[in-house]
């Protein structure tokens, strides 16, 4: 996520506190690979579960804390769990667009 998309609540001391709070709710681990954080404020990065390009909002229930490699690897794709949940409503043409 580029800095122009970052909202003020995601930077600085306020952002660090929010990362720690969300990481604590996740068991102080990366949301995707489950690697434990020693210091979530320093190691963790915010990630939008539903990508920012699809839903450009910084709402807490769409934010997860992930390690940098997982955050970069996910990029702007939909998580597998969400794709599986949406599968009954997707047809072949919709899946071609998503790929």
N, C-alpha and C positions, 0 to 999 in steps of 0.2 A: 504494500500500500504506500503510495507516494505521500510525501509530507503535506501536499496540498489537500489531501483528503482527511488528514488527521484532525480530529476535533480537539479542542483544548483539554478536555477531560482525559485524554489518552497520553498526554505528555507531562513531564515534570513529576513533582511529588504526588500530585493527585492521581496521575496515571500509575505510578509505582504502587500506591496504596490499592488502587482498583485491581491491578494485576495480582497482587498478593491475595486480595479477597477472593477473586475468581479462582485462582490456583488452589486456594484452601478448600473451596467448594468442590474442586476436581480431585481432591486428595493429594494436592501439592505435586502433581505429575503432569507431564505433557498430555494434552487431550488425545493426541493421535497415537503416539508410540508408547505411552505410559512410563516414560523414563522419569524418575524422580528429580525434582529440582532441589538443589542445595539452597539457592536463594532465588525465588520466583521473580522478585523485582528486577534482578540483574540478568538472569538466564532466560526468562520467559518473554514471549512476544504476544501481543494481541493478534488474534486471527478472527475473521468473520466466518462463522460456520456456514452461513449462506453468503456467498461472495459479495463483496461490496459493489461490484459491477452490476449484479442482479438486483440488489436491494441496498441502495446507498444510504444506510442509516447506521449510526453507532449506538444501537440499543443493547443494553446489558445482556438480555437473553439470547442475543445472536453472537456475543463475544465469547471466545474461549482463549485459554492461554496455552501456547504451543512452543516447543523448542524451535530455534531458528531453522534447522534443517527441515523439519516437518512443515513449518509455515511456508518456506520457499517451495518445497515439493508440491504442496497442495495448490499453491497459486490461486488462480481464479476458477478452479474446477469445483464441481459439486462433490461433497463427500459421498462415499459409497453407500453409507447407511441411508442418506437422504434419497439417493437414486433408487435404492431398493424399495424404499417406502413409497416413492412416486411411480414405480414400475406399472402397477395396474392401470394408471391413467395415461401412460405414455404409449404411443404407437411407433411403428418403425420409422416413419418420417420425422417424428420429434426426436428420436434417438440419434438419427443422422445429423441433425442440427446440433445436438449436444456434443457429439464426438469431435 
